[in-house]
Every structure is written in C-alpha cells, then in structure tokens.
C-alpha cells in the first residue's frame, strides 16, 4: 500500500503476511483519503462488471457513502504483484458496511449491520479471503452490540456458509395496462402527478411509515432519497430527466404513498413504463397508485422488478391474468449475530415457550436457548447442555443459525423449513407452537437494496 490511505485507517489482523486489511471512511477529491477511496471504488465496480466511472461520479458516490456512515474495507497484497499488475494500491477484495434498522415484526425496529460491495478479484478466489474478512467483520458487529447482519446477494450459493439465510423474497412482474386493467375494489383517495423534487423531503417520511409497518423492511440509505427526487440518475449520477412521479393522497388529503416511473421509449415492442420505486403506507395507497399506472395514456405494459412475493394486487384485479411474474428471487439475507439479543428484540405472534438448539459454524450465535414469550415480548436465555454434554439434548427444535435467521422476520415458517429438512423437531407439537409464536402481522417485504 502507498502511504496515502486516508484518515487514520484501521488495520485488521490476518493469518499471514501476504495481505494487509485496511478500513477507512469515504473521502472526496483533494482529501488525504481520496486515492484509496478511488482505487477501492474502481476495484468494487470491476467486481460487478460495472463500467469505469469518472472521478465526478465517484465523488458523488463518496458523498453518499459519507452520508450513510459507511465503513470501507480493502484487502491489499503486501508485496507488488509485478510490473503489469493493477498495483499494490488497488485492493484484491472489497467490503463495505453501514448500520440501519430492520423491522423484525410488530413494529419492532432492530439495529442491523448491512454488508455490501463484497468482491474478490478472480485471480485471488478460493484462498479463504472472503471467509476471513466476513468472520472478522461479523465478530466486530456483534461486539458492538448489533444483534443481526444483513445483505443482498448477487449469487445464491455463497452466504449460507457464513450463517446467512434468505429472509424475504421479491418478484419481477409485468402488468398489462389499458382496457383490461381494472380494479374490482375501490382504491380510495386520489393520485396527483408531482415533480420528483418534492420527494427529496417527502419520500423519506413516507418510507419511514412503510418501514415501521412492514416486517423485513430495512432502513434506506441516502441514494434512495436522491434517486426518488430525480437527483441521481443510474447512468451518471446527474439529474434523471426520464423520471416521473405521482403522489397518492388519502381521504384526508394527506400524502400516504408515491410512485416514480420512467417510459422505456417508443422503440420497445409495446409501449412500456418501468416502476422505479413504489412506496405505499396504506393499502388504499398501494391500490390507488397501481390504478393510476394502469390508466396511463398510450401505455400497454407496466414492469416492476421489486414487487412483493405475497402481492395483494392480483386479488384486487377484476382480471388477475393481466399480471404475470417474470422472475421470482430471494431478496434480503439475514444473519443473527447474538441469539439472545435478537430473539429478545423481535415481536411475537403468540405466547409460549420453546427450547432451541442453534448451530453456527462461526460460533457467534450457537448454543441452546430457552425462549419464553409473554404478552408479545420475548426473552431468550442460554442454558447448559443436558447431563452428559450432548449438544441439543433437551431441545424442542434443532436448527442452523441460517434457518433461524430466515424465520426471524416472517419470510418463511417453521413447518416449511422442517419439510425442507432444515429443522429437526424433538418434542412433538413444538413445530406447531413455533408456527404460532413466529407468526407476524403481515407478509415480509424489503424495498431496500444495498
């Protein structure tokens, strides 16, 4: 590494002298940390096959990172890789984290450690670098008192070995607009087109209402606010001139939802509008915004990549076949870091008691725990193994931390995981009790990618 690595970078321990791990905040051009920030960002973009952006764009990203309080981690070769390599100042692996909240059910917001921008250079894979980075980072988050970690995964086979489980899902949908689109129920309220700029202030307020009522929701980072306001285009980070916006007003005249969208051009096979963001704090706002989209002049099709897996829209349509799913995929992955703290912070569907044996390869959340729920509030206490020290002896249910994490905010039920061979029931009836206890007030959905 060169000498200019940013303000007071933190060095992380590694098992050998071949690599140096540095943690640092984002920096702007002209600041001491800019060269390290720039090299880190370019390495991350290469890992996701993004195009090489100029310094103006990277500076805008750095400002967003700073607003989010992101910590950037880079893993660097201790010795130069040769005269033709990328150089010792370019990390061979990248990692970033920030702290937000997770809705864990019944309005309970839990601190969450969000992991993002995870890349390992192709030439350095299968050396255990990601495992060492991830293990050290998760241990630090637990030591900070954060009960859960979360990420969104570009590949589905990577993160279970680190204790992450799928917690929410989403669908990409196509909806036929025009004469066939008609709601069979009254949406309520009204919709007005607005300038996207009004969402710079109003958008986060409306999302906060959604966040507090939706299990699986994760607090949003700064880029969402600017994107909804048309102030951060996907292409270059400048003004988004394609963006349109509409606001739903409830029967009381107050805003309770918005949608941003863009026309995909007359070159498309069918005139199509793409939903960029749809935030609805009430059921009537959700249906009313869809009613607005379905009635747009000259538009034959609406596409949205982030629809809920359990979407009420087809049930509200006069003809549910105007809506089709083009892709279904996992969205949010969760990882419980502290079992006692996480179960104590969550909201619960019914009172009861369970003894859970949790297995965790990283050792962060493993153990046998007695969970007791009274009045919707839970408490978990670590208990000693039964005489003889047999792991899981006396437990009602035995499961991996990844599966407990999948259960955590209601994205899947215990019976489904048991049928998949992920949960073992040792006490008859324990699964049925777990179904009632883990039940949440509404389906889980996460609108925040990071």
LINTARA-V535748 format. One record per backbone hydrogen bond with DSSP energy under -0.5 kcal/mol. NH is the residue of the N-H (numbers start at 0). CO is the residue of the C=O. E is the energy in kcal/mol with one decimal. If there is no record, write none. Layout:
BEGIN
nh & co & e
NH & CO & E
NH & CO & E
END
This chain:
BEGIN
nh & co & e
4 & 2 & -1.4
7 & 5 & -0.5
8 & 5 & -0.7
9 & 22 & -2.5
10 & 8 & -0.5
11 & 20 & -2.3
19 & 75 & -2.8
20 & 11 & -0.7
21 & 19 & -0.5
21 & 73 & -2.6
22 & 9 & -2.0
23 & 71 & -2.6
25 & 69 & -0.5
30 & 27 & -2.4
33 & 30 & -1.7
36 & 32 & -2.4
37 & 33 & -3.2
38 & 34 & -2.4
39 & 35 & -2.4
40 & 36 & -2.5
41 & 37 & -2.4
42 & 38 & -2.0
43 & 39 & -2.2
44 & 40 & -2.5
45 & 41 & -2.1
46 & 42 & -1.7
47 & 43 & -1.1
48 & 45 & -1.3
49 & 44 & -2.8
52 & 50 & -0.6
57 & 53 & -2.2
58 & 54 & -2.4
59 & 55 & -1.6
60 & 56 & -2.2
61 & 57 & -2.5
62 & 58 & -2.0
63 & 59 & -1.8
64 & 60 & -2.8
65 & 61 & -2.5
66 & 62 & -2.1
67 & 63 & -1.8
68 & 64 & -0.8
68 & 65 & -0.7
69 & 64 & -2.4
70 & 96 & -2.5
71 & 23 & -2.7
71 & 69 & -0.5
72 & 94 & -3.4
73 & 21 & -2.7
74 & 92 & -2.2
75 & 19 & -3.0
75 & 73 & -0.5
77 & 17 & -2.9
84 & 81 & -1.2
89 & 86 & -1.4
90 & 88 & -0.6
91 & 74 & -2.9
92 & 74 & -1.1
93 & 118 & -2.0
94 & 72 & -1.6
95 & 115 & -2.2
96 & 70 & -2.0
97 & 113 & -1.6
99 & 111 & -2.0
101 & 109 & -2.8
102 & 216 & -2.6
103 & 101 & -0.9
103 & 107 & -3.0
107 & 104 & -1.7
108 & 106 & -0.6
109 & 101 & -3.3
109 & 107 & -0.6
111 & 99 & -2.9
112 & 147 & -2.3
113 & 97 & -3.1
113 & 111 & -0.7
114 & 149 & -2.9
115 & 95 & -2.8
118 & 93 & -1.7
118 & 116 & -0.7
120 & 91 & -3.6
123 & 120 & -2.5
124 & 121 & -1.3
131 & 127 & -1.9
132 & 128 & -2.4
133 & 129 & -3.2
134 & 130 & -2.8
135 & 131 & -1.9
136 & 132 & -2.2
137 & 133 & -2.7
138 & 134 & -1.9
139 & 135 & -1.8
140 & 136 & -2.2
141 & 137 & -2.3
142 & 138 & -2.2
143 & 139 & -1.5
144 & 141 & -1.9
145 & 140 & -2.1
146 & 144 & -0.5
147 & 110 & -0.8
148 & 334 & -2.7
149 & 112 & -2.5
150 & 332 & -2.0
152 & 330 & -0.6
157 & 154 & -0.6
161 & 158 & -1.3
162 & 159 & -2.2
163 & 158 & -1.9
164 & 333 & -2.7
166 & 331 & -3.5
167 & 331 & -1.5
169 & 328 & -2.5
170 & 306 & -2.5
171 & 326 & -3.1
172 & 170 & -0.6
172 & 303 & -3.1
173 & 323 & -2.7
174 & 301 & -3.0
175 & 321 & -2.8
176 & 299 & -1.9
177 & 293 & -1.9
180 & 177 & -1.2
181 & 179 & -0.7
183 & 315 & -3.3
184 & 315 & -0.6
189 & 248 & -2.2
191 & 246 & -2.6
193 & 244 & -1.9
197 & 194 & -2.0
198 & 195 & -2.3
199 & 196 & -1.6
200 & 197 & -0.7
201 & 197 & -1.9
202 & 198 & -1.1
203 & 198 & -0.5
204 & 200 & -0.8
205 & 201 & -2.3
206 & 202 & -2.7
207 & 203 & -2.1
208 & 204 & -1.2
209 & 205 & -1.8
210 & 206 & -3.3
211 & 207 & -1.9
212 & 208 & -0.6
212 & 209 & -1.0
213 & 209 & -1.0
213 & 210 & -0.5
214 & 212 & -0.6
215 & 102 & -3.0
216 & 213 & -1.8
218 & 100 & -2.4
223 & 220 & -1.3
224 & 220 & -0.7
225 & 221 & -1.7
226 & 222 & -2.7
227 & 223 & -2.5
228 & 224 & -1.3
229 & 226 & -1.5
230 & 225 & -3.0
231 & 225 & -0.6
232 & 237 & -2.3
236 & 232 & -1.8
239 & 229 & -2.4
240 & 238 & -1.1
242 & 239 & -0.8
243 & 260 & -2.6
244 & 193 & -0.7
245 & 258 & -2.2
246 & 191 & -3.3
247 & 256 & -3.0
248 & 189 & -3.4
249 & 253 & -2.8
252 & 249 & -2.4
255 & 247 & -2.5
256 & 247 & -0.8
257 & 278 & -2.6
258 & 245 & -2.3
259 & 276 & -2.6
260 & 243 & -2.2
261 & 273 & -2.0
262 & 241 & -0.5
263 & 271 & -2.7
267 & 264 & -1.2
272 & 300 & -2.3
273 & 261 & -3.1
274 & 272 & -0.5
274 & 302 & -3.1
275 & 259 & -2.7
276 & 259 & -1.5
278 & 257 & -2.5
279 & 277 & -0.5
280 & 255 & -2.8
281 & 255 & -0.5
285 & 281 & -1.8
286 & 282 & -2.3
287 & 283 & -2.7
288 & 284 & -2.4
289 & 285 & -1.7
290 & 286 & -2.5
291 & 287 & -1.9
292 & 288 & -2.3
293 & 289 & -2.8
294 & 290 & -0.6
294 & 291 & -1.0
295 & 292 & -1.4
298 & 295 & -1.3
299 & 270 & -2.3
300 & 270 & -1.6
301 & 174 & -2.5
302 & 272 & -2.4
303 & 172 & -2.1
306 & 170 & -2.1
308 & 168 & -0.8
310 & 308 & -0.8
314 & 311 & -0.8
315 & 311 & -0.9
315 & 312 & -1.6
316 & 312 & -1.0
317 & 181 & -3.2
321 & 318 & -1.9
322 & 319 & -1.4
323 & 173 & -2.6
325 & 171 & -2.9
325 & 323 & -0.5
326 & 171 & -1.4
328 & 169 & -2.4
330 & 167 & -2.7
332 & 150 & -2.7
333 & 164 & -2.6
334 & 148 & -2.5
336 & 146 & -3.2
337 & 146 & -1.6
341 & 337 & -2.8
342 & 338 & -2.4
343 & 339 & -1.6
344 & 340 & -1.2
345 & 341 & -1.0
346 & 103 & -0.7
347 & 375 & -1.3
348 & 436 & -2.7
351 & 372 & -1.7
353 & 370 & -2.3
355 & 353 & -0.6
355 & 368 & -2.9
356 & 396 & -2.7
357 & 355 & -0.7
357 & 366 & -3.2
358 & 356 & -0.5
358 & 398 & -2.0
362 & 359 & -1.2
366 & 357 & -2.3
367 & 382 & -0.5
368 & 355 & -3.0
369 & 380 & -2.8
370 & 353 & -3.5
370 & 368 & -0.7
371 & 369 & -0.5
371 & 378 & -2.6
372 & 351 & -3.0
373 & 376 & -2.5
376 & 373 & -1.6
377 & 345 & -0.6
378 & 371 & -2.0
380 & 369 & -1.8
382 & 367 & -2.8
388 & 385 & -2.3
390 & 388 & -0.5
392 & 389 & -2.0
394 & 391 & -2.3
395 & 354 & -2.2
396 & 354 & -1.8
397 & 423 & -2.2
398 & 356 & -2.5
399 & 421 & -0.6
400 & 358 & -2.7
402 & 399 & -0.7
403 & 399 & -2.1
404 & 400 & -2.2
405 & 401 & -1.5
406 & 402 & -1.8
407 & 403 & -1.0
409 & 406 & -1.8
410 & 405 & -0.7
411 & 405 & -0.5
416 & 412 & -1.8
417 & 413 & -2.4
418 & 414 & -2.3
419 & 415 & -1.4
420 & 417 & -1.5
421 & 416 & -3.0
422 & 416 & -0.7
423 & 397 & -2.4
424 & 422 & -0.5
425 & 395 & -3.3
425 & 423 & -0.6
426 & 395 & -1.3
427 & 425 & -0.6
429 & 426 & -2.3
432 & 428 & -1.9
433 & 429 & -2.6
434 & 430 & -2.4
435 & 431 & -1.5
436 & 432 & -2.4
437 & 433 & -2.9
438 & 434 & -0.7
444 & 214 & -2.5
448 & 446 & -0.7
END
